[in-house]
Amino acid sequence: MSKADEEEKARLERAQAIGLFRYMLIREAADPSLTSRQRGALVRKLAAEPHTDPDGRVVRLTRWTLDRWIALWRREGFDALVPSPRQSQPRTPPEVFELASALKKENPARSAAQIQRILRAQLGWSPDERTLQRMFIRTGLTALHAPIEPAAFGRFEAGHPNEMWTGDALHGPRIDGRKTYLFAFIDDHSRAIVGHRWGFAEDTVRLAAALRPALAARGIPQYIYVDNGSAFVDSWLLRACAKLGIKLIHSQPGRPQGRGKIERFFRTVNGEFTVEIAAGDGEVGRRITDLAEMNRLFTAWVETVYHRRTHSETGMAPMARWMEGAPFPVPAPGDLAEAFRWSEHRTVSKTALVSLHGNRYQVDPALNGRRVELVFDPFDLSFLRVRVDGGDAGTALPFQINRHAHPKARPEIPAQTPKPTTGIDYLGLVDRHHREDLAARVNYAAFGYDPPEAQFFDEAFPDGRIPDPE
């Protein structure tokens, strides 16, 4: 056998091995008896796990690739899973991969794009950038990093009050077995607490309960600096800040630098406020009976203790330093209400209807097929404003209402649904009838004589003995 024939045979064998590898992966998921949901679960599981290919490499496959193989097998059988013998051979020579690996090890800071440029300059051509990236991942070279000097962070302080507020959430003690959360915003310049609110959930509704009164009373800051918690990345907060002209800034994941002031305040809260109301097991003591009382006591502590005490860093009381920049412009009530409404985008159907969380609304027929913005109060879905390209387009009239509040707009204390009852006390009725029967009977002993039946037996059987019938 010639060398060319041996190479062709090797290519055929490798192609068959690849086809068999693909079939072994999808054989369970390709079972026609499975439902779409069952097949989807199997495909997701396969996509989440690493697999060893015929070359011994550990590879991961996307759901799209697995679905494509299943479709090919169902349409054309096993042969459709076998690649062309020419395509089954690696297209990049091993020596090129070795040179790329050497370049990466030589300088771990080099990206795949940079190594591609070096190879192209050295060899006249280069594999695709994505091919190099996959090779680096497969061989573990992506774990190499250039030496990084430890970052040095200088101390930062805003130049004036209301330049920047920093917001965060604190996990607090429990009330009646329910965990509490504190949303708070601190002015970076003065360290004054401009807004705060204790709640039973760490969500956007409780965040709004802390931020909205702060804006109404303390004015509008230039920046609000927050982390990447779910409440702080919600589209509602971005819309509210955009409406009021506030620049919303999120810290980089894994880099909490810049939120030290609010974290220091939370340590003060735990050391001076929470410790006075929490028992050793974390349960709130008897002084705190409900959330309203906790918020009232916390407001009193912030205003009379924290705001009036000289801050160790600034040398001034937080509120006194914040007042140095007064007065601050506050938003108009209408503008504030508009900013704190929620909005979602929908496409108007051919029948001039839009759907929102199970409800359907009638809009202007001229908007058929248009993409519109629905603006609403999250606690009242019976009234929606319609916006098109930023302009007002009337209201959306309720057509079918199944939900009266947004799914995320959970009340502070969930309403207790009364258990349906007929109001009928069966045992009470039985007892009453029994007592009525007893009252209706004549008590002969109470009258001092025997009933007629008793007199008959006394006369017939004076000795009280009833003879045997025989």
PABASE-570175 format. One line per 8 residues: number of its first residue (from 1); their letters; for each residue z, x, y of C-alpha. Coordinates in steps of 0.02 Angstrom, whole numbers, plus 50000, padded with zeros to 5 digits. Each point is the difference from the previous one (the first is absolute). Layout:
# residues N
NUM> a> Z X Y ~ ...
# end
This chain:
# residues 470
1> mskadeee> 50000 50000 50000 ~ 49951 50068 50168 ~ 50119 50023 50145 ~ 49920 49855 50094 ~ 50025 49886 49850 ~ 50182 50053 49987 ~ 50028 49961 50184 ~ 49916 49831 49980
9> karleraq> 50108 49960 49849 ~ 50156 50051 50095 ~ 49950 49886 50145 ~ 49971 49855 49880 ~ 50168 50026 49916 ~ 50089 50009 50167 ~ 49913 49842 50061 ~ 50055 49909 49842
17> aiglfrym> 50177 50063 50025 ~ 50001 49935 50178 ~ 49935 49831 49942 ~ 50133 49991 49866 ~ 50134 50049 50126 ~ 49945 49858 50115 ~ 49995 49874 49859 ~ 50173 50047 49937
25> lireaadp> 50068 49971 50175 ~ 49924 49828 50028 ~ 49997 49927 49825 ~ 50159 49897 50023 ~ 49959 49944 50177 ~ 49822 49953 49947 ~ 50060 49875 49869 ~ 49906 49836 50039
33> sltsrqrg> 50151 49897 49947 ~ 50103 50064 50148 ~ 50017 49899 50158 ~ 49955 50075 50169 ~ 50184 50021 50041 ~ 50038 50088 49836 ~ 49850 50114 50018 ~ 50046 50041 50179
41> alvrklaa> 50176 50050 49947 ~ 49931 50117 49866 ~ 49875 50079 50120 ~ 50135 50029 50132 ~ 50109 50082 49869 ~ 49857 50115 49946 ~ 49962 50046 50180 ~ 50181 50047 50031
49> ephtdpdg> 50012 50120 49852 ~ 49925 50175 49980 ~ 49876 50028 49857 ~ 49934 50155 49912 ~ 49809 50009 49997 ~ 49896 50086 49863 ~ 50012 50164 50096 ~ 50190 49996 49995
57> rvvrltrw> 50016 49962 50185 ~ 50126 49874 50063 ~ 49906 49869 50100 ~ 50039 49836 50086 ~ 49878 49856 50006 ~ 49982 49864 50130 ~ 50000 49815 49960 ~ 49821 49990 50063
65> tldrwial> 49945 50131 49872 ~ 50089 49912 49856 ~ 49928 49830 50050 ~ 49826 50078 50007 ~ 50018 50072 49825 ~ 50059 49833 49932 ~ 49850 49912 50078 ~ 49880 50132 49928
73> wrregfda> 50075 49984 49825 ~ 49989 49811 50003 ~ 49821 50002 50061 ~ 49923 50143 49900 ~ 50130 50055 49872 ~ 50067 50172 49959 ~ 49840 50092 50047 ~ 50023 49948 50181
81> lvpsprqs> 50161 50101 50005 ~ 49914 50159 49942 ~ 49936 50101 50149 ~ 49835 50089 50002 ~ 50014 50167 49909 ~ 49941 50087 50158 ~ 50134 49916 50105 ~ 50137 50036 49874
89> qprtppev> 49995 50186 50038 ~ 50103 50066 50146 ~ 49882 50022 50147 ~ 50103 50135 50086 ~ 50001 50170 49917 ~ 50173 50060 49948 ~ 49983 50158 50104 ~ 49984 49894 50158
97> felasalk> 50160 49910 49958 ~ 50085 50167 49968 ~ 49945 50063 50171 ~ 50060 49840 50083 ~ 50169 50017 49913 ~ 50014 50180 50057 ~ 49963 49950 50179 ~ 50134 49864 49993
105> kenparsa> 50130 50118 49925 ~ 49957 50133 50128 ~ 50038 49882 50143 ~ 50085 49836 49949 ~ 49972 49930 50176 ~ 49813 49991 49968 ~ 49938 49822 49976 ~ 49865 49948 49878
113> aqiqrilr> 49879 49982 50146 ~ 50037 50177 50058 ~ 49976 50071 49825 ~ 49837 49904 49987 ~ 49939 50085 50160 ~ 50051 50172 49933 ~ 49909 49972 49835 ~ 49846 49940 50090
121> aqlgwspd> 50000 50155 50109 ~ 50030 50115 49852 ~ 49891 49920 49864 ~ 49877 49898 50101 ~ 50065 49836 49926 ~ 50164 49916 49955 ~ 50066 49854 49898 ~ 50045 49841 50091
129> ertlqrmf> 50163 50000 50097 ~ 50070 49861 49890 ~ 49955 50100 49844 ~ 50103 50146 50065 ~ 50146 49885 50042 ~ 50000 49928 49823 ~ 49996 50176 49929 ~ 50149 50052 50108
137> irtgltal> 50098 49846 49945 ~ 49958 50028 49817 ~ 50052 50182 50004 ~ 50156 49971 50104 ~ 49939 50102 50149 ~ 50039 49859 50121 ~ 50184 50043 49976 ~ 49970 50166 50088
145> hapiepaa> 50049 49999 50182 ~ 49994 50131 50134 ~ 50169 50065 50055 ~ 50069 49882 50130 ~ 50118 50060 50132 ~ 50149 49885 50024 ~ 49966 49882 50143 ~ 50107 50015 50155
153> fgrfeagh> 50038 49842 50097 ~ 50060 50002 50179 ~ 50118 49871 50071 ~ 49912 49853 50079 ~ 50060 49872 50125 ~ 49899 49870 50095 ~ 49988 50033 50186 ~ 50063 49830 50059
161> pnemwtgd> 50071 49836 49932 ~ 49879 49883 49911 ~ 49876 50140 49971 ~ 50029 49993 49812 ~ 50102 49891 49885 ~ 50035 50053 49821 ~ 50025 49865 49869 ~ 50069 50004 49825
169> alhgprid> 50097 49896 49872 ~ 50173 50032 49928 ~ 50059 49933 49831 ~ 50168 49921 50034 ~ 50144 49916 49907 ~ 49997 49831 49913 ~ 50047 49827 50057 ~ 50038 49876 49860
177> grktylfa> 49913 50115 49878 ~ 49841 50017 50105 ~ 49948 50169 50068 ~ 49977 50017 50188 ~ 49878 50106 50101 ~ 50011 50058 50180 ~ 49841 50018 50103 ~ 50034 50102 50157
185> fiddhsra> 49900 50081 50141 ~ 50069 50146 50101 ~ 49936 50062 50168 ~ 49957 50183 49975 ~ 50051 50056 50175 ~ 50166 49910 50022 ~ 50050 49967 49817 ~ 50031 49819 50049
193> ivghrwgf> 49976 49870 49864 ~ 49870 49886 50076 ~ 49986 49880 49853 ~ 50089 49963 49837 ~ 50019 49866 49867 ~ 50088 49984 49834 ~ 49908 49899 49869 ~ 49990 49965 49815
201> aedtvrla> 49826 50074 49977 ~ 49905 50155 50053 ~ 49843 49908 50055 ~ 49894 49962 50152 ~ 50096 49843 50047 ~ 50164 50094 50015 ~ 49910 50141 50091 ~ 49932 49875 50126
209> aalrpala> 50175 49929 50023 ~ 50056 50172 50059 ~ 49848 50051 50101 ~ 49956 49840 50094 ~ 50168 49980 50091 ~ 49996 50186 50039 ~ 49831 49985 50087 ~ 50056 49845 50094
217> argipqyi> 50161 50080 50063 ~ 49963 50188 50011 ~ 49816 50001 50048 ~ 49846 50075 49918 ~ 50001 50181 49940 ~ 49848 50112 50003 ~ 50020 50051 49818 ~ 50088 49934 49845
225> yvdngsaf> 50028 50130 49865 ~ 50035 49937 49823 ~ 49982 50055 49819 ~ 49882 49932 49867 ~ 50112 49865 49929 ~ 49915 49837 49951 ~ 50069 49906 50150 ~ 49941 50133 50123
233> vdswllra> 49822 50011 49933 ~ 49972 49812 49998 ~ 49848 49944 50099 ~ 50113 49883 50099 ~ 50090 50146 50084 ~ 49836 50086 50042 ~ 49936 49839 50080 ~ 50160 49972 50100
241> caklgikl> 49996 50177 50069 ~ 49816 49987 50042 ~ 50028 49837 50094 ~ 50140 50077 50104 ~ 49914 50167 50030 ~ 50123 50101 49892 ~ 49937 50149 49902 ~ 50068 49989 49822
249> ihsqpgrp> 50027 50170 49916 ~ 50042 50025 49816 ~ 50080 50159 49937 ~ 49908 50101 49868 ~ 50054 49962 49822 ~ 50130 50125 49942 ~ 50031 50063 50178 ~ 50149 49906 50073
257> qgrgkier> 50012 50119 50148 ~ 50011 49905 50163 ~ 50111 49859 49936 ~ 50160 50102 50006 ~ 50074 49899 50144 ~ 49992 49833 49910 ~ 50064 50081 49840 ~ 50147 50073 50097
265> ffrtvnge> 50036 49827 50071 ~ 50000 49926 49826 ~ 50131 50128 49947 ~ 50105 49943 50147 ~ 49978 49819 49944 ~ 50058 50041 49825 ~ 50146 50103 50062 ~ 50065 49882 50134
273> ftveiaag> 49935 49823 49969 ~ 49959 49978 49817 ~ 50155 50090 49940 ~ 50109 49873 50090 ~ 49924 49849 49913 ~ 49954 50066 49827 ~ 50118 50007 49853 ~ 49998 50141 49874
281> dgevgrri> 49880 49908 49885 ~ 49872 49976 50140 ~ 50038 49816 50025 ~ 50033 49940 50176 ~ 50181 49957 50033 ~ 50070 49833 50050 ~ 49971 50025 50185 ~ 49813 49983 49979
289> tdlaemnr> 49959 49827 49936 ~ 49817 49987 50045 ~ 49854 50096 50075 ~ 50021 49923 50173 ~ 50178 50067 50009 ~ 49941 50173 49945 ~ 49866 50004 50136 ~ 50125 49941 50130
297> lftawvet> 50127 50134 49954 ~ 49866 50134 49995 ~ 49936 49952 50173 ~ 50178 50010 50066 ~ 50022 50174 49923 ~ 49834 50064 50070 ~ 50027 49935 50176 ~ 50185 50040 50021
305> vyhrrths> 50020 50157 49896 ~ 49837 50091 49966 ~ 49911 49968 50165 ~ 50152 50046 50106 ~ 50051 50159 49909 ~ 49935 50167 50063 ~ 49865 50065 49884 ~ 50032 50177 49938
313> etgmapma> 49818 50052 50023 ~ 49958 49925 50170 ~ 50171 50009 50081 ~ 49983 49820 50060 ~ 50035 49827 49933 ~ 49840 49932 49919 ~ 49992 49842 50106 ~ 50038 50092 50162
321> rwmegapf> 49859 50123 49966 ~ 49881 49860 49954 ~ 50040 49907 50162 ~ 49945 50152 50101 ~ 49821 49946 49970 ~ 50029 49815 50042 ~ 49925 49880 50042 ~ 49875 49986 49858
329> pvpapgdl> 49858 49874 49996 ~ 50023 49868 49865 ~ 49859 49900 49921 ~ 49970 49820 50050 ~ 50069 49874 49873 ~ 49825 49938 49961 ~ 49933 50176 49970 ~ 50148 50041 49889
337> aeafrwse> 49978 49841 49898 ~ 49814 50037 49978 ~ 50035 50179 49945 ~ 50122 49944 49866 ~ 49884 49874 49921 ~ 49915 50049 49840 ~ 49814 49998 49969 ~ 49880 50004 49854
345> hrtvskta> 49811 49997 49990 ~ 49902 49870 49903 ~ 49819 49945 49981 ~ 49962 49821 50045 ~ 49920 49901 49858 ~ 49844 49892 50014 ~ 50111 49848 50019 ~ 50089 50078 50151
353> lvslhgnr> 50159 50033 49900 ~ 50107 50156 49989 ~ 50134 50036 49870 ~ 50165 50087 50032 ~ 50131 50022 49862 ~ 49958 49839 49909 ~ 49972 49897 50158 ~ 49833 49941 50068
361> yqvdpaln> 49957 49972 50181 ~ 49855 49921 50095 ~ 49921 50104 50138 ~ 49854 49979 50118 ~ 49840 49970 49898 ~ 49912 50125 50113 ~ 50100 50137 49914 ~ 49923 49971 49828
369> grrvelvf> 49976 50166 49912 ~ 50089 50097 50138 ~ 50143 50122 49973 ~ 50146 49935 50102 ~ 50178 50057 50038 ~ 50139 49875 49966 ~ 50154 50026 50108 ~ 50161 49911 49950
377> dpfdlsfl> 50188 49996 49997 ~ 50049 50062 49825 ~ 50134 49864 49988 ~ 49882 49858 50049 ~ 49829 49994 49918 ~ 49963 49825 50065 ~ 49927 50070 50163 ~ 49870 50140 50006
385> rvrvdggd> 49902 50072 50144 ~ 49823 50057 49964 ~ 49927 50158 50079 ~ 49821 50063 49991 ~ 49960 50175 50064 ~ 50165 50000 50093 ~ 49964 49836 50090 ~ 50086 49833 49976
393> agtalpfq> 49904 49877 49888 ~ 50121 49853 49998 ~ 50124 49949 49867 ~ 49990 49976 49812 ~ 50047 49822 49954 ~ 50100 49979 49839 ~ 49892 49927 49862 ~ 50109 50034 49848
401> inrhahpk> 50174 50076 50019 ~ 50088 50067 49845 ~ 50103 50137 50081 ~ 50091 49987 50166 ~ 50049 50184 50020 ~ 49918 50167 49964 ~ 50049 50075 49830 ~ 50078 50150 50089
409> arpeipaq> 50097 49891 50122 ~ 50153 49976 49894 ~ 50150 49923 50088 ~ 50158 50102 50017 ~ 50095 49883 49884 ~ 49884 49913 49874 ~ 50014 49813 50010 ~ 50093 49924 49854
417> tpkpttgi> 49888 49871 49919 ~ 50106 49847 49957 ~ 49996 49954 49817 ~ 49916 49831 49979 ~ 50122 49866 49943 ~ 49998 49811 49979 ~ 50179 49979 50057 ~ 50045 49910 49838
425> dylglvdr> 50165 50048 49919 ~ 49979 49936 49824 ~ 50176 50042 49941 ~ 50070 49924 50158 ~ 49907 49838 49963 ~ 50067 49997 49822 ~ 50177 50030 50061 ~ 49986 49863 50131
433> hhredlaa> 49936 49872 49873 ~ 50140 50048 49881 ~ 50132 49971 50133 ~ 49920 49833 50046 ~ 50007 49945 49817 ~ 50182 50046 49988 ~ 50041 49904 50158 ~ 49909 49844 49936
441> rvnyaafg> 50104 49986 49839 ~ 50161 49893 50000 ~ 50159 50095 49963 ~ 50104 49867 49908 ~ 50152 50110 49988 ~ 50009 49996 50189 ~ 50019 49808 49998 ~ 50147 49999 49874
449> ydppeaqf> 49914 49897 49862 ~ 49885 50034 49857 ~ 49818 49949 49996 ~ 49950 49847 49894 ~ 49937 50111 49861 ~ 50170 50082 49988 ~ 50090 49831 49990 ~ 49886 49944 49858
457> fdeafpdg> 50038 50153 49896 ~ 50187 49985 50035 ~ 50005 49819 49937 ~ 49888 50031 49848 ~ 50086 50159 49946 ~ 50180 49997 50062 ~ 50047 50157 49903 ~ 49853 50092 50080
465> ripdpe> 49920 50032 49829 ~ 49821 49945 49973 ~ 49974 49949 49815 ~ 49861 50073 49897 ~ 49841 49889 49998 ~ 50005 49988 49808
# end
